[in-house]
Amino acid sequence: MNIYSSAVNEAISKTLLDWPLWSAIIATISVISLGFILTVKGIINKDWDQAFIKFVMLLGLPSLVLKSFLADIDIDKFISELSVIILGFIFYLIMTMVSRVFFLKYNRDIQDTLAMCVSLGSTAYFGLPLIREMFGTPGELTANNFNISYWVFLCSVGFLIMSKDNTITTQVGLFTKTELKLKKENLTPAEMELLLKDQTQLKKQLKQDGLVEARKMRNANLKKIFSNPVLIATMIGFFIWATQLIPGIRFVSYNGVDKFSPLRVDLIFPPIANILTALAAVCTPLAWIAIGMKMAKGNIKKAIKDKNVWYATFIRIIVVPIIALILTIIVATIGNASGGWTIDGIQLSVILIMAATPPANVIVVYAINFDKEPELACNLTSISTIAAIVTMPIWTVIGAVLGSTPIFN
């Protein structure tokens, strides 16, 4: 026990004195604050954030994702990253199933919005740039693998829940209550039959109209999701990275590099690597400035006064990372005990950072498109972003300290 305590104390001291780590954290906070201040002071146009976000989403993040997958692979690394992928699916399955429990006292629309906001964070837009600065390519690779499950649940469960029209259920329920009330009134059988028939027709029409409208919006949103450049880059990048394990696929020798997969476009045409590196480098500061600008545009004063926003923020940036931490410890312990896989300290820190991000921008867009408590979603994003800037260093330190223990070595 004394040896273990000594190792933990040494890990804490090393982490607290780790200037590269703190430099990345301080840089993140400083650039986000700079974007906020410049917008508030009117030095930069508050609408520029849309241009920055478009650049980041269309070019910056896809380049960052693809670049991280253009790396060598061995079977041990693949198994380790596969454990991260499986862990991601378990994590998001649990979150999307149980997150509603935290908000049972609210109406269905608020339940849906807050549950999805705390289940699905801004892992790509907020998390990836920070991870890039802290951990480089190894961290980026783990983040992108963890994000595979994120995209699956965002495109499926997240979309289905946010697009569900609760007004139809509510109105149909009201009709049912009316039917029960009518049975207690002194109506002739013919009058009762006529009224119930009218209500049945109204129910059918209501459901049909609602389903048709929901289907149109669902198709439009699904098209946007599956054409997302970040998602496309993740799928292509993972395919290139994983297929390097196929026996005999490494047969290309070119430009002084011996034996690599023909899919490694960065080795076949080296300028591609430089282009991706340049775009990925620009992505990080632009993303941070845009986050600060979005914070400045939000109604911070109103959001601060909303107790519901603070409650959901606590769940998002404290409870959710704790759940992720517990699951990661369990999976890492099983891997160590069985000798089947390992999860290292960098992977742990990356998972914690991804779990502690503010709500996903896509969920906020869903809330706006489907008119499902959009103001609440926007206010929650503003407050949780500010809070995440404060708590993110704490989770990073926790990840670094626990990552130095025998479980993650």
NORQUI-V461206 format. One record per pair of residues at least 6 apart in sequence whose C-alpha atoms are under 6 Angstrom apart, sorted by the first residue. I is the first residue (numbers start at 1). J is the second residue. D is the distance in Angstrom with one decimal. If there is no record, write none. Layout:
I;J;D
I;J;D
This chain:
11;401;5.3
12;401;5.5
21;134;5.9
24;133;5.8
24;134;5.7
31;288;6.0
31;289;6.0
32;288;4.9
32;289;5.1
32;292;4.5
33;292;5.9
35;289;4.3
35;292;4.5
35;293;5.2
36;292;4.1
36;293;4.9
36;296;5.3
38;44;5.8
39;46;5.6
39;293;5.8
49;290;4.9
56;283;5.4
58;229;5.9
60;279;5.3
60;280;5.1
60;283;4.5
62;229;5.9
62;230;4.6
62;233;5.4
63;276;5.0
63;280;5.5
64;280;4.7
66;233;5.6
66;237;5.1
68;137;5.4
68;140;5.7
68;141;5.3
69;237;5.1
69;241;5.5
80;341;5.5
80;342;5.6
84;146;5.9
85;145;5.6
85;146;5.2
88;146;5.3
88;149;5.6
89;149;5.1
95;119;5.2
96;119;5.7
99;115;5.0
100;111;6.0
100;115;5.0
103;111;5.5
109;372;5.7
117;359;4.8
118;316;4.7
120;360;5.8
121;357;5.3
121;358;5.3
121;359;4.2
121;360;4.4
122;357;5.6
122;358;5.7
122;359;5.4
122;360;3.9
123;354;5.2
127;354;5.6
129;284;4.9
132;140;5.8
240;263;6.0
249;261;5.5
250;259;5.0
250;260;4.2
250;261;4.3
251;259;4.9
251;260;5.9
252;259;5.0
252;260;5.2
253;259;5.2
266;272;5.4
266;273;5.1
295;382;5.6
303;379;5.1
309;380;5.2
313;384;5.2
317;356;4.7
321;352;5.7
321;355;5.0
321;356;5.4
332;343;5.6
335;341;4.7
335;342;5.7
343;408;5.5
344;408;4.5
344;409;5.7
345;403;3.6
345;408;5.6
348;399;5.9
349;396;5.9
349;399;4.4
358;384;5.4
358;385;5.3
359;381;5.8
364;377;5.7
367;374;4.8
368;374;4.9
